Amino acid sequence: MDMSESQFVAKLAEAIEKLQRPAIPLSVDLWDIATIAQYLKRDPQVVRERMACLPSFPRAIRLPTKSGRAQPLYNAKEVIAWVQSHQEKS
């Protein structure tokens, strides 16, 4: 069964649309260390070991789990504000 180029493009666009997740507003989004590292353009290990442990870094949110070992999450808006607070003053 042959399909035209325009049919192929339409099917491809439809498939891509189904894979996309809806955007979560930054005011309520929760980021993990990997996402924060991507935002900061740093290695996740650097964020975990050198930044997230700073007293000024936003406090972690730990959702309850059966094992009791919840991965720390951080309010995206608070992380962005923390980053912006370190901008050099002129």
Secondary structure, DSSP 4 states (H G I P E B T S, - for coil): ----HHHHHHHHHHHHHHHPPPPPPTTT-EE-HHHHHHHHTS-HHHIIIIITTSTTSPPPB----SSS-PPPBEEHHHHHHHHHTTPPP-
